[in-house]
Amino acid sequence: MGSVGVIVDPAGMAAYLCEPRDAFHGRALAVVKPRSAREVASVLALCDEAGVGVVPQGGNTGLVGGQTPDESGAQILLSLQKLDRIREVDPASDTMTVEAGVILANAQAAAEAVGRYFPLSLGAEGSCTIGGNLATNAGGVHVIAYGATRDLALGLEVALADGRLLSGLSKLRKDNTGYDLAHLFIGSEGTLGVITAATLKLFPLPRSRATAFVGLADPRAALALLGLAKARAGSALVAFELIPRIGVEFVLRHISGVRDPLAGAHEWHVLIELASPAESGVEELLTELLGEALEQGIAEDAALAATLEQRAGLWKLRETLPEAQKPEGGSIKHDVSVPLESIPAFLEEANALVTAHAPGARPTPFGHMGDGNIHYNVSQPEGADRAAFLARREEINDIVHGLVTKYAGSVSAEHGVGVLKRDLLRKVKDPVALGLMRAIKSALDPRGILNPGKLL
């Protein structure tokens, strides 16, 4: 296998064997770091023959344990970090072909260097990788305009469990020659094959942006504002983030260099952004939209960013919210989605049930309202014992996930299933769908070596 790097000493492997929240830990026979798709395929062929489990890992930013080996010490950790070449950027076809280990921020920069835009954007973009984004079907803040990672991929190169290499890279926007195999692997969390490269869609580079922070009375007003924004801005609407007052207070309390852009306190807020490849027009459009929202009583107040610095300040209020929760103690987190029209009722009912069950608990739901994805986090009561509160995780999970099911939502919106939600998936997934998933797994990975114990 030539240049394949192998790490076997415990100190060298340590960073690969736990995840960012330190909630999942494992052991491994070795960390293997191939440099090419062929080397990945060779590693899989050997492991398949020997019956050794393989856990693929990209940037190790996942939050559900999908990239972490188990405690048996009998698995190989397959790091894709060295598959980091940008093979081609083609502005004529608005595509780029990149390897799985390319860091998301580097892919964005490569597109921008030729006057194009790769719109996937999330908090971990400085360290997460394209392969991991695809394997988990990552979402982020721009799904409302561009879709999730699945919608940004035209074709994949995938190493299969038995060592075959599926060469499905394509720049074609139309290709109806049979099954779309790429979509099997996107979101499969490394359980069906190891993504080694992808051809991704690019878009015109936005030349103007307009960003505002809006104060609202409740989520129903936020839903009304979303409807108005879609009607007035159309495809120029690229972000619509919901933030509760308690989230703003956490950020103001614990994050330096931020301020409340609004004069008064509001129960809820929305961070809204418009963008266009035209050099002007979106600021006027957003100003008119906000004026209409204020006139109709949908919005209570709004602040429009006048400079790039002010825009960065508004986004900092949203992007640092997860970090600002940490000093507040234990937090029980949920990555869920519900139909847009159900968001206000879901939030109202969830907040009431959670606080009734755990008096003093502080629900802090926020996230990508534009596509229905809510990060329903619950911070511990002030002054409570952290461990005692976190010990109630399963009870609170049952409440939140039960409501998600009631409202025909998803218990895993964008972070994946991994180990954390594997048993939950078996409870909520349609039995026929589960059966088909297991049949596909058996066909592509008959010896069960690919990320064993994850997803299914």
Rosetta blueprint (number, residue, H / E / L):
1 M L
2 G L
3 S L
4 V L
5 G E
6 V E
7 I E
8 V L
9 D L
10 P H
11 A H
12 G H
13 M H
14 A H
15 A H
16 Y H
17 L L
18 C E
19 E L
20 P L
21 R L
22 D L
23 A L
24 F L
25 H E
26 G L
27 R L
28 A L
29 L L
30 A E
31 V E
32 V E
33 K E
34 P L
35 R L
36 S L
37 A H
38 R H
39 E H
40 V H
41 A H
42 S H
43 V H
44 L H
45 A H
46 L H
47 C H
48 D H
49 E H
50 A H
51 G L
52 V L
53 G E
54 V E
55 V E
56 P E
57 Q E
58 G L
59 G L
60 N L
61 T L
62 G L
63 L L
64 V L
65 G L
66 G L
67 Q L
68 T L
69 P L
70 D L
71 E L
72 S L
73 G L
74 A L
75 Q E
76 I E
77 L E
78 L E
79 S E
80 L L
81 Q L
82 K L
83 L L
84 D L
85 R L
86 I E
87 R E
88 E E
89 V E
90 D E
91 P L
92 A L
93 S L
94 D L
95 T E
96 M E
97 T E
98 V E
99 E E
100 A L
101 G L
102 V L
103 I E
104 L H
105 A H
106 N H
107 A H
108 Q H
109 A H
110 A H
111 A H
112 E H
113 A L
114 V L
115 G L
116 R E
117 Y E
118 F L
119 P L
120 L L
121 S L
122 L L
123 G L
124 A L
125 E L
126 G L
127 S L
128 C L
129 T E
130 I H
131 G H
132 G H
133 N H
134 L H
135 A H
136 T H
137 N L
138 A L
139 G L
140 G L
141 V L
142 H L
143 V H
144 I H
145 A H
146 Y H
147 G L
148 A L
149 T H
150 R H
151 D H
152 L H
153 A E
154 L E
155 G E
156 L E
157 E E
158 V E
159 A E
160 L L
161 A L
162 D L
163 G L
164 R L
165 L E
166 L E
167 S E
168 G E
169 L L
170 S L
171 K L
172 L L
173 R L
174 K L
175 D L
176 N L
177 T L
178 G L
179 Y L
180 D L
181 L L
182 A H
183 H H
184 L H
185 F H
186 I L
187 G L
188 S L
189 E L
190 G L
191 T L
192 L L
193 G L
194 V E
195 I E
196 T E
197 A E
198 A E
199 T E
200 L E
201 K E
202 L L
203 F E
204 P E
205 L L
206 P L
207 R L
208 S E
209 R E
210 A E
211 T E
212 A E
213 F E
214 V E
215 G E
216 L E
217 A L
218 D L
219 P H
220 R H
221 A H
222 A H
223 L H
224 A H
225 L H
226 L H
227 G H
228 L H
229 A H
230 K H
231 A H
232 R H
233 A H
234 G H
235 S H
236 A H
237 L E
238 V E
239 A E
240 F E
241 E E
242 L E
243 I E
244 P E
245 R H
246 I H
247 G H
248 V H
249 E H
250 F H
251 V H
252 L H
253 R H
254 H H
255 I L
256 S L
257 G L
258 V L
259 R L
260 D L
261 P L
262 L L
263 A L
264 G L
265 A L
266 H L
267 E L
268 W E
269 H E
270 V E
271 L E
272 I E
273 E E
274 L E
275 A E
276 S E
277 P L
278 A L
279 E L
280 S L
281 G L
282 V H
283 E H
284 E H
285 L H
286 L H
287 T H
288 E H
289 L H
290 L H
291 G H
292 E H
293 A H
294 L H
295 E H
296 Q L
297 G L
298 I L
299 A L
300 E L
301 D E
302 A E
303 A E
304 L E
305 A L
306 A L
307 T L
308 L H
309 E H
310 Q H
311 R H
312 A H
313 G H
314 L H
315 W H
316 K H
317 L H
318 R H
319 E H
320 T L
321 L H
322 P H
323 E H
324 A H
325 Q H
326 K H
327 P H
328 E H
329 G L
330 G L
331 S E
332 I E
333 K L
334 H L
335 D E
336 V E
337 S E
338 V L
339 P L
340 L H
341 E H
342 S H
343 I H
344 P H
345 A H
346 F H
347 L H
348 E H
349 E H
350 A H
351 N H
352 A H
353 L H
354 V H
355 T H
356 A H
357 H H
358 A L
359 P L
360 G L
361 A L
362 R E
363 P E
364 T E
365 P E
366 F E
367 G E
368 H E
369 M H
370 G H
371 D H
372 G L
373 N E
374 I E
375 H E
376 Y E
377 N E
378 V E
379 S E
380 Q L
381 P L
382 E L
383 G L
384 A L
385 D L
386 R H
387 A H
388 A H
389 F H
390 L H
391 A L
392 R L
393 R H
394 E H
395 E H
396 I H
397 N H
398 D H
399 I H
400 V H
401 H H
402 G H
403 L H
404 V H
405 T H
406 K H
407 Y L
408 A L
409 G L
410 S E
411 V L
412 S L
413 A L
414 E L
415 H L
416 G L
417 V L
418 G L
419 V L
420 L L
421 K L
422 R H
423 D H
424 L H
425 L H
426 R H
427 K H
428 V H
429 K L
430 D L
431 P H
432 V H
433 A H
434 L H
435 G H
436 L H
437 M H
438 R H
439 A H
440 I H
441 K H
442 S H
443 A H
444 L H
445 D L
446 P L
447 R L
448 G L
449 I L
450 L E
451 N L
452 P L
453 G L
454 K L
455 L L
456 L L
